[in-house]
Amino acid sequence: MNIINYKVIIMFKEIYEKIINDKEIIARYENIRRFEDKTGGWAYHDLNHIKRVEKIIDNVLNKLEFDEEFIYKEKIACILHDTGAILGKENHAYRSYLFAKDYFINNDIKFDDINLILDAIKNHSDGFETDNLYRIILIFADKLDMTKERLSHYGKKVKGNKEYSHVNDIDITIENNNLKINFITDGEVNLKEINEYYFTKKIFKGVESFSNKLDLKYILLMDNKEWKI
């Protein structure tokens, strides 16, 4: 690694650490969780969700040998992508984009690809068709965080959504351009209900778009058996 690249990586690490440790950001996500508990949200958009999505990003991008600069930029998008959920899920991606844009300006944060990061935040709910790699990775990781840890008390009562309370973990492996995603459950999933649920289709679409963008062959499994909808 040359000196210039090393300095750039340090810069992005500092930006990332500033944002993830920012008391304003932490408080905002705490307020989002309280709001979702109060208003009957089905799945949390809180800091725990952010950290799980970040873990998926770290895992996948390191396995695919992305450079550290790209990974830090993606993680910056991840930290800010649900800040707009402070007023609920509807239109939260656009509100997150507005918050992130102002946050960058107010904190004098500038870097190459910042507009691509903002685009990823603004379109992370449904923007599957894109050439923006930051966006498609964020969508992929965000949609995959759908386990029992994500669901609220209310979400565990909603048909289709409640089936994800039976998902204990998600194992992701990548070998020789083959992506395997295994949903590990307690064996109590109602397959018909989970397959008909709208968000399940988003998970499959996110995996498909990500895989196509990166020329990967993919398979989704549930308890080591192929899962199709």
N, C-alpha and C positions, 0 to 999 in steps of 0.2 A: 504494500500500500504506500503510495507516495505521500509527501507531506501535505500537499494541497487537499487530497481526498480525506486525509486524516483530520484536517482542520474542519472540513465541511461536515464530516460525521459528528465531530464534537459539537459543532454548532447545532445540528439537528437534535442531538441528544439533549442539549441544554434547553432547546425550545420544547421538546417533548416533556422533559422533567418539570419545566416551569408550568406547563398546562395541567399535567396530571396531578401536580401537588398544589395547584392554585385553590385557595380557600373558597373563592367565588364559584369555581367549577364544582368542587366537592359539595358545597352548600346547595347549589342548584340541583344536583342529582339527588340529594337527600330530600329536597322539597318535591321533586318529581315523584319519588317513591311515596311520600306522604299523600300527595295529590291523587295518585293512582289507587292507594288504599281507601281514600275518602270517597272517590267517585266511582269505584267499581271497575277499575282497569283489569283487563284479562291477563296481561303479561307486562312485567316490569321493564321500564326503560331507565333503570337506575344505574348507579356506579358499578354494582356487581355485574350487571349485564355488560357494561362497557368493558370491564376487565376480562370477562369470558370471551367476548368478541376479539379483544386484543390478543388473548392467548391463542385463539385460532389463527389469527393473522401471523403471529410470530412463528407458530408451528409450521404452517403451510408455506410461508414465504422462505423460511430457512431451509425447508426440505427442497424447495425449488431453486435454492441458491440465488435468491435476489440479493442485491447489495444492501448494505446497512442504511444508506441514505434513503433509498426507496422505502424500506421497512419503517423507518422513523416517520417519514411523511405519511405513510398509510396509517400508522398508529396515531398520528396527530388528527387525521380525519376521523378515526375511530373514537377518540376521546370526545370530540365535539358533535358527533353525528346525531345524538338524541337530546341535545340541550333544549330543543324546541318543544319537547314533550311536557314542559312546565304547564302548558294549557291543555294537555290532552293529546291523544294519539293523532286525531284528525289534523292534517296539514302540518304535522310536527317536523317533517323533513325540511319544508320550506322555512319554517321558523328557526330551525337549527342552522340553516344556511345564513339567515340574516344575523343570528347571534354570532356565528363564527366569523362572518365578515366584519362585524363591528369589533369583535374581540381582537382580531388581527390588527385592525387599524388602531384601536385604543392602546394596544400593547406594543405597537411599532414592530410587528412581526411581518417580515417580508422574505420571500424565497421563491426560487423558480418552481413552477407548477402549482403555485398557490391557487390559481383559478381552477385547476383540475381537482384540487382538494375540495374547494368550495362546491364544485359541480358534483363531486361524489357525495357530499353531505346533502345537498339539495335534492338529489335523485336516488337516494339509497332505498327508498321504499319500493319503487316499481321501475326504475330505469334500467331494465335488463339489456336493451338494445343500445350499445354504446361502444365507441372505440377508446373510451377513457378507462385505462386499466385500473386506476385507483378506485373508480366507481364500482367496477364489476367485482373487484376483490372485497370491497366493503360490503356490497350486497351479499356476496357469497358467505362471508363470515358472520354477518349480522343475521341472516336467515337461518344459519345452522345452530345458532344459540337458542334452541327450543327443547329444553329438558325440564324436569320437575323443578329445577332451581329458578327457572324463568317465570313460572306461573304464580299468579296471585291467588289469594283465597277465593276470589270471585271466578277467576279463570279456571279453577279446578271443578267448576260446576257447569261450564258451558260445553254443550255437545261438540265433539270434534276437538276443541281446544283442550278439554280435560284429559284426552288420551295422552298428551305429552307429559302429564304427571307420572306416567308409567315409564318414561325414558330416564334412565339413571345417568347415562353418559353417552358421548359420541366419540368414537375412535376414528381417526383419520390417518391413512397411510398413503404414501406416494412412492412408487417404485417403477423405474423404467417407463415413465410417462403414463403410468396407470394410477388413477385416483380411486381409492376405496374408502367409502364412508359407511361406518357400521353403527347404527343406533342400538345401544345396549339397553334392554328393558327388563322389567320385572316379570315379563311373560303374560301380563294382563291387558295388553293393548287390544282394543276393539278395532281390527284392521279396516272394517268397512267404514266406521266413523272417521278414523284418522285419514283415510284415503279420500273421503268426500269433503274434508275440511279445507276451506279456501287457502289457509296458510301452508298446508302441505304442498299444494301446487306451487306456491312461491319458493319453497325449499328446493323442489325438484328443478324449477326453472332457474334458480340461482346457481345450482350445481352445474346444470347444462350450459348456461352462458359462460360461467367461469372456465369450464373444461374446454369448450369450443375456442375461447379466446386464447388459451394457453396450449392448445393442441394436446389435450390429455384425453385418454379413454377413461370413462368413469363407470362406477357401479355403486348403487346405494343398497345397503343391506339392513336388515333388522334381525338382530341376534344371529348374525352370520348367514342369514338366508336372504336371497335377492328380494328387494322390495320394489314393487312396481305399483303405479297408480293408473 
